[in-house]
Amino acid sequence: MGAEVKANGRNDSKKKAPTRYWREIKGHLYARLQYQDESGKWREKLKPIQDKRIARRLVEEMRQEVFQHGIETLQADKMTFRELSGEYEKIKLVPAIYQDGIKIAGKRSLAPTKSALNSLLAFFGSNKIRSIKASDIEAYKQSRLVTKTNRGLPLKIATVNRELSLLRVMLNFAVQNEWLIKNPFVLAKGAISTSSEIERDRVLSFEEEYRLLSVSMGPRSHLRPLLICALDTAMRRGEMFKMRWSDVDLVKNEIFIPQTNTKTEDSRTVGITLRLREELLTLWEVSPKDKNALVFGITDTVKTSWKTACRLAGIGDFRLHDCRHTATTRMIASGSPHTEVMKITGHSQIKTFLRYLSITSETANRVAFRLNEYTSERAYDVELISEKVC
């Protein structure tokens, strides 16, 4: 450990002095532990007390803490959440570093994390990290749930969950660096409740798709290939926007999505349908034939044109990301196995995958029809057996 710890500080005199576990400063009592840091300098750790009789117990607790977790735990005793945030941001919140197309460090998207961090700083900023308890975590959650957005709407539980997840990660970071002994989330059971999140299950019908494609022309013609790609591949918006011609193989009818473009940081390959192939060929013919160019040529957003197209088509409450729900549902409805569809959509967890699998009216009726056939056959078999027995 490289540090010497004494209960009552340094004792250089030859005559043994009585052990004192406390000291008085300006009329206030403190439990007292002296220790020698890594540089050999003697330091003093004080904890306020009301009674001298408990000083020895507190000093023994501090000594045990040093033996178990190192001298850093004493030096970090006054670390605030703001200071922890600075350390975490300096080490963890750095731009992604790639090697041979594989991320080896950093984060690809920093903006969402920094936004969540700002909310945490506003609440916990000056608090010492050792003073944060399970009740404080619950208080933060309750305060955020009643916070209004810029549009005057309450924050979504999903947003609050992401902020709490970041808080848990940061406190674990403090534990790993021995600035904190135990993460208070251990006692904050149920603070992060993903089951309470409202899951969207909006699926575009074929009739709605027809109307939406019908208005995707003229100033909105760029939406047509994008919409068909989303509906036929289940690719995420960012994956489509970042797709380059070098990722498209019109001979094998495949699109390669590199690790650098995926949310899960796992590369994957998706197939190209006939109608998507036609759209890609049309785009290639009018393109500069640059393999490094973006396929859809979109560098910003299509939010305005998308809203206009939905309004003209008479379609409400439908987002571009909902095409991913629609595509996943259609793939399963077409008879493709769940395991194959998961590989196409890029889901590694069945629980997450099922959130994107919506049951349409057509699917529900088909399941009911099959169940009806099954139960009717079994009932008929039972009836035949009963007649033979009689």
Stockholm file with secondary structure:
# STOCKHOLM 1.0

chainA/1-390         MGAEVKANGRNDSKKKAPTRYWREIKGHLYARLQYQDESGKWREKLKPIQDKRIARRLVEEMRQEVFQHGIETLQADKMTFRELSGEYEKIKLVPAIYQDGIKIAGKRSLAPTKSALNSLLAFFGSNKIRSIKASDIEAYKQSRLVTKTNRGLPLKIATVNRELSLLRVMLNFAVQNEWLIKNPFVLAKGAISTSSEIERDRVLSFEEEYRLLSVSMGPRSHLRPLLICALDTAMRRGEMFKMRWSDVDLVKNEIFIPQTNTKTEDSRTVGITLRLREELLTLWEVSPKDKNALVFGITDTVKTSWKTACRLAGIGDFRLHDCRHTATTRMIASGSPHTEVMKITGHSQIKTFLRYLSITSETANRVAFRLNEYTSERAYDVELISEKVC
#=GR chainA/1-390 SS CCCCEESSCCCCSSSCCCCCCEEEETTEEEEEEEEECTTSCEEEEEEEESCGGGHHHHHHHHHHHHHHHCTHHHHTTTCBHHHHHHHHHHHTSSBCEEETTEEEESBSCCHHHHHHHHHHHHHHTTSBGGGCCHHHHHHHHHHHHTCBCTTSCBCCHHHHHHHHHHHHHHHHHHHHTTSCSSCGGGTCTTSSCGGGSCCCCCCCCHHHHHHHHHTCCGGGTTHHHHHHHHHHHCCCHHHHHTCBGGGEETTTTEEEECGGGCSSSCCEEEECCHHHHHHHHHHHHHSCCCTTSBSSCCSSCCHHHHHHHHHHTTCCSCCTTHHHHHHHHHHHHTTCCHHHHHHHHTCCCHHHHHHTCCCCHHHHHHHHHHHHHHHHHHHHHHHHHHHHHC
#=GC SS_cons         CCCCEESSCCCCSSSCCCCCCEEEETTEEEEEEEEECTTSCEEEEEEEESCGGGHHHHHHHHHHHHHHHCTHHHHTTTCBHHHHHHHHHHHTSSBCEEETTEEEESBSCCHHHHHHHHHHHHHHTTSBGGGCCHHHHHHHHHHHHTCBCTTSCBCCHHHHHHHHHHHHHHHHHHHHTTSCSSCGGGTCTTSSCGGGSCCCCCCCCHHHHHHHHHTCCGGGTTHHHHHHHHHHHCCCHHHHHTCBGGGEETTTTEEEECGGGCSSSCCEEEECCHHHHHHHHHHHHHSCCCTTSBSSCCSSCCHHHHHHHHHHTTCCSCCTTHHHHHHHHHHHHTTCCHHHHHHHHTCCCHHHHHHTCCCCHHHHHHHHHHHHHHHHHHHHHHHHHHHHHC
//
